[in-house]
Amino acid sequence: MEKDHLEILLEDIRGKFDLVLEGHDTLRQEIRGTREELGEKINLVDFKVETLNQKIDGVEARLSEKIDAVAADLSAHRADTESHRTGYQVSETRD
């Protein structure tokens, strides 16, 4: 009788152990799937950041060119304005 009782107990333990192993396997699969999904999302974010960086670099280059052009125009305007100062003189006359 004790032997039957022990076998039943061992079979019950074995069944519970199998359930634990199945649970671990399920968790492992879920973790693996989540890791793959997260990796894909990270790759997408990396792509978007790289694309945005390239756009920002392009905008920065164009803006720098425009600023340089405005600076050159301003410098030319100042030089032109200063060259006209000597030609025009205002004098005050007292009557």
PLY file of the C-alpha trace (Angstrom):
ply
format ascii 1.0
element vertex 95
property float x
property float y
property float z
element edge 94
property int vertex1
property int vertex2
end_header
0.00 0.00 0.00
2.78 2.42 0.85
4.44 1.69 -2.47
1.24 2.66 -4.34
0.95 5.80 -2.27
4.59 6.73 -3.04
4.09 6.12 -6.77
1.02 8.34 -6.79
2.94 11.06 -4.95
5.90 10.80 -7.37
3.56 10.92 -10.36
1.87 14.01 -8.92
5.28 15.67 -8.39
6.34 14.71 -11.91
3.13 16.22 -13.32
3.69 19.46 -11.43
7.32 19.53 -12.54
6.19 19.10 -16.17
3.81 22.03 -15.73
6.65 24.18 -14.38
8.81 23.21 -17.38
5.99 24.07 -19.78
5.55 27.42 -18.06
9.26 28.15 -18.39
9.19 27.19 -22.05
6.21 29.49 -22.66
7.94 32.34 -20.85
11.14 31.74 -22.83
9.20 31.91 -26.10
7.43 35.11 -25.05
10.72 36.70 -24.00
12.33 35.71 -27.32
9.37 37.16 -29.27
9.43 40.37 -27.25
13.18 40.69 -27.80
12.72 40.30 -31.57
9.90 42.88 -31.66
11.95 45.30 -29.59
14.97 44.79 -31.85
12.84 45.59 -34.92
11.48 48.73 -33.26
14.98 49.84 -32.26
16.17 49.34 -35.84
13.27 51.44 -37.11
14.02 54.20 -34.61
17.73 54.11 -35.58
16.73 54.47 -39.25
14.44 57.40 -38.47
17.08 59.14 -36.37
19.70 58.70 -39.10
17.27 60.07 -41.71
16.47 63.03 -39.47
20.19 63.68 -38.89
20.77 63.77 -42.65
17.90 66.22 -43.11
19.20 68.42 -40.31
22.69 68.38 -41.84
21.20 69.46 -45.19
19.21 72.27 -43.58
22.27 73.38 -41.64
24.37 73.51 -44.82
21.73 75.50 -46.73
21.21 77.87 -43.82
24.94 78.40 -43.47
25.16 79.27 -47.19
22.30 81.74 -46.84
23.85 83.36 -43.77
27.16 83.69 -45.61
25.37 85.26 -48.59
23.53 87.75 -46.34
26.80 88.61 -44.61
28.48 89.22 -47.98
25.56 91.39 -49.14
25.66 93.37 -45.89
29.39 93.84 -46.17
29.05 95.04 -49.76
26.22 97.39 -48.76
28.32 98.86 -45.93
31.27 99.37 -48.23
29.01 101.09 -50.77
27.40 103.27 -48.10
30.75 104.27 -46.63
32.13 105.22 -50.05
29.24 107.68 -50.54
29.86 109.46 -47.24
32.82 111.39 -48.54
30.89 112.61 -51.57
28.03 114.13 -49.65
28.59 116.76 -47.05
26.05 118.82 -45.28
27.13 122.21 -44.16
25.34 124.56 -41.91
25.32 128.16 -42.80
24.44 130.92 -40.41
22.79 133.95 -41.69
0 1
1 2
2 3
3 4
4 5
5 6
6 7
7 8
8 9
9 10
10 11
11 12
12 13
13 14
14 15
15 16
16 17
17 18
18 19
19 20
20 21
21 22
22 23
23 24
24 25
25 26
26 27
27 28
28 29
29 30
30 31
31 32
32 33
33 34
34 35
35 36
36 37
37 38
38 39
39 40
40 41
41 42
42 43
43 44
44 45
45 46
46 47
47 48
48 49
49 50
50 51
51 52
52 53
53 54
54 55
55 56
56 57
57 58
58 59
59 60
60 61
61 62
62 63
63 64
64 65
65 66
66 67
67 68
68 69
69 70
70 71
71 72
72 73
73 74
74 75
75 76
76 77
77 78
78 79
79 80
80 81
81 82
82 83
83 84
84 85
85 86
86 87
87 88
88 89
89 90
90 91
91 92
92 93
93 94
